[in-house]
Amino acid sequence: MEGGVRGKYVEQCRAGTNLVLLDADVAQAFPNDAAVNEALRMLIRLHSASN
């Protein structure tokens, strides 16, 4: 990660926030964090329904 700021998210991490680095092609598909969470929740529901 070039150009990053060391410790930029340290307080969020300490608070229990998970940070995930998305590949560029995946990030292009989602305009914001809410869209990513919605897609992941749908995937969880689909997985739960198939079991």
Distance bins in CASP14 RR format, pairs under 12 A and 6 or more apart:
PFRMAT RR
TARGET T0000
AUTHOR 0000-0000-0000
RMODE 2
METHOD distances of the structure
MODEL  1
1 7 0 0 0 0 0 1 0 0 0 0 0
1 8 0 0 0 0 0 1 0 0 0 0 0
1 9 0 0 0 0 0 1 0 0 0 0 0
1 19 0 0 0 0 0 1 0 0 0 0 0
1 21 1 0 0 1 0 0 0 0 0 0 0
4 21 0 0 0 0 0 1 0 0 0 0 0
7 13 0 0 0 0 1 0 0 0 0 0 0
7 14 0 0 0 0 0 1 0 0 0 0 0
7 19 0 0 0 0 0 1 0 0 0 0 0
8 19 0 0 0 0 1 0 0 0 0 0 0
9 15 0 0 0 0 1 0 0 0 0 0 0
9 16 0 0 0 0 0 1 0 0 0 0 0
9 17 1 0 0 1 0 0 0 0 0 0 0
9 18 0 0 0 0 0 1 0 0 0 0 0
9 19 1 0 1 0 0 0 0 0 0 0 0
9 20 0 0 0 0 0 1 0 0 0 0 0
9 21 0 0 0 0 0 1 0 0 0 0 0
10 16 0 0 0 0 0 1 0 0 0 0 0
10 17 0 0 0 0 0 1 0 0 0 0 0
10 19 0 0 0 0 0 1 0 0 0 0 0
11 17 0 0 0 0 1 0 0 0 0 0 0
11 19 0 0 0 0 0 1 0 0 0 0 0
12 18 0 0 0 0 1 0 0 0 0 0 0
12 19 1 0 0 1 0 0 0 0 0 0 0
13 19 1 0 0 1 0 0 0 0 0 0 0
13 20 0 0 0 0 0 1 0 0 0 0 0
17 33 0 0 0 0 0 1 0 0 0 0 0
18 33 0 0 0 0 0 1 0 0 0 0 0
18 36 0 0 0 0 0 1 0 0 0 0 0
18 37 0 0 0 0 0 1 0 0 0 0 0
18 40 0 0 0 0 0 1 0 0 0 0 0
19 33 0 0 0 0 0 1 0 0 0 0 0
20 26 0 0 0 0 1 0 0 0 0 0 0
20 27 0 0 0 0 0 1 0 0 0 0 0
20 30 0 0 0 0 0 1 0 0 0 0 0
20 33 0 0 0 0 1 0 0 0 0 0 0
20 36 0 0 0 0 1 0 0 0 0 0 0
20 37 0 0 0 0 0 1 0 0 0 0 0
20 40 0 0 0 0 0 1 0 0 0 0 0
21 27 0 0 0 0 1 0 0 0 0 0 0
22 28 0 0 0 0 1 0 0 0 0 0 0
22 29 0 0 0 0 1 0 0 0 0 0 0
22 30 1 0 0 1 0 0 0 0 0 0 0
22 32 0 0 0 0 0 1 0 0 0 0 0
22 33 0 0 0 0 0 1 0 0 0 0 0
22 35 0 0 0 0 0 1 0 0 0 0 0
22 36 1 0 0 1 0 0 0 0 0 0 0
22 39 0 0 0 0 0 1 0 0 0 0 0
22 40 0 0 0 0 0 1 0 0 0 0 0
23 29 0 0 0 0 0 1 0 0 0 0 0
23 30 0 0 0 0 0 1 0 0 0 0 0
24 30 0 0 0 0 0 1 0 0 0 0 0
26 35 0 0 0 0 0 1 0 0 0 0 0
26 36 0 0 0 0 1 0 0 0 0 0 0
26 39 0 0 0 0 1 0 0 0 0 0 0
26 40 0 0 0 0 0 1 0 0 0 0 0
27 33 0 0 0 0 0 1 0 0 0 0 0
27 35 0 0 0 0 0 1 0 0 0 0 0
27 36 0 0 0 0 1 0 0 0 0 0 0
28 35 0 0 0 0 0 1 0 0 0 0 0
28 36 0 0 0 0 0 1 0 0 0 0 0
29 35 0 0 0 0 1 0 0 0 0 0 0
29 36 0 0 0 0 1 0 0 0 0 0 0
29 38 0 0 0 0 0 1 0 0 0 0 0
29 39 0 0 0 0 1 0 0 0 0 0 0
30 36 1 0 1 0 0 0 0 0 0 0 0
30 37 0 0 0 0 1 0 0 0 0 0 0
30 38 0 0 0 0 1 0 0 0 0 0 0
30 39 1 0 0 1 0 0 0 0 0 0 0
30 40 0 0 0 0 0 1 0 0 0 0 0
31 38 0 0 0 0 0 1 0 0 0 0 0
31 39 0 0 0 0 0 1 0 0 0 0 0
32 38 0 0 0 0 1 0 0 0 0 0 0
32 39 0 0 0 0 0 1 0 0 0 0 0
33 39 0 0 0 0 0 1 0 0 0 0 0
33 40 0 0 0 0 0 1 0 0 0 0 0
34 40 0 0 0 0 0 1 0 0 0 0 0
34 41 0 0 0 0 0 1 0 0 0 0 0
35 41 0 0 0 0 0 1 0 0 0 0 0
35 42 0 0 0 0 0 1 0 0 0 0 0
36 42 0 0 0 0 0 1 0 0 0 0 0
36 43 0 0 0 0 0 1 0 0 0 0 0
37 43 0 0 0 0 0 1 0 0 0 0 0
37 44 0 0 0 0 0 1 0 0 0 0 0
38 44 0 0 0 0 0 1 0 0 0 0 0
38 45 0 0 0 0 0 1 0 0 0 0 0
39 45 0 0 0 0 0 1 0 0 0 0 0
39 46 0 0 0 0 0 1 0 0 0 0 0
40 46 0 0 0 0 0 1 0 0 0 0 0
40 47 0 0 0 0 0 1 0 0 0 0 0
41 47 0 0 0 0 0 1 0 0 0 0 0
41 48 0 0 0 0 0 1 0 0 0 0 0
42 48 0 0 0 0 0 1 0 0 0 0 0
42 49 0 0 0 0 0 1 0 0 0 0 0
43 49 0 0 0 0 0 1 0 0 0 0 0
43 50 0 0 0 0 0 1 0 0 0 0 0
44 50 0 0 0 0 0 1 0 0 0 0 0
44 51 0 0 0 0 0 1 0 0 0 0 0
45 51 0 0 0 0 0 1 0 0 0 0 0
END
